[in-house]
Amino acid sequence: MRATSNAHGRVRQLRRRMSLPEVILWTALRGREPGRPVFRRQHPIGPYVLDFYCAKARLCVEVDGGN
C-alpha cells in the first residue's frame, strides 16, 4: 500500500518530535549489524504512519505513552 501524498511531510515532522519511549526503543533498534532485523521509524503505509516497521518480518510496532 502506498503512502498518501501528505503523509511524507507528516512523517518528517513525527521523526523530529518522537516521544521519550519512542526514542529509547529507536536507540535499541537502529543498529544495522549483520543478522539483526532492519527497522524503519515513522514509516508511512496508506493513510497511516507506523512508529517502527521491519519489512522483512512484516512487523509493525506501535509505541504508546510519553507525550
N, C-alpha and C positions, 0 to 999 in steps of 0.2 A: 504494500500500500504506500503510495507516495504522500509526502507531506504537502499540506496546503501552502500556498504562496506566502501567507502572512506568518506561518509557523517559524520560518527561519529567523526572522527578526526577533520573535518572541524567545526562541532558543538562545540566541546570543545574550539577551537580557537575563534569562534564567541562569545561564552559566556564570554571569557576573555576580548574581545575588543568591548563591547557594546557601542553604541553611547549615548550621553547625553539624547536625547529624549527616547531611549530605557530604560536607567537606571531609569529615572523618572517614566515611566509607570510601570516598573517592581516593583519598591518600592510600588506602589499603588496596584498592582495585587497579590503580593506574599503571602499575609496573607491567611492561611488555616483555617479560622474560620468557625464554623457551619453555613450553609445556604449560604455561599459565593461560587461562582464557583471557581474551581481549574484550574489554568493556568500553562502551561509549557512554558519555554522560549527556543528559538532556537531549536525547535522540528523538526527532520528530517522526511520528508514524500517523499518517492521515491527519485528523484534527487534534490528535493527542501528542503530548510530549512526555516521553518516558524518562524517569530520573536516570536510570542506568540500563544499558541493553548489551547483551552478548549475542551477536548474530550467529555464531557457530552453534551455541547451545539453544538458540531461540528462547532466551530467558530475559525477562524484564524484571527489574527491581524498583519498587516504588518506596520512597522513604517518607514517613510522616513525622510530624513533630518539628520542634525548633521554632521558626517564626510564625 
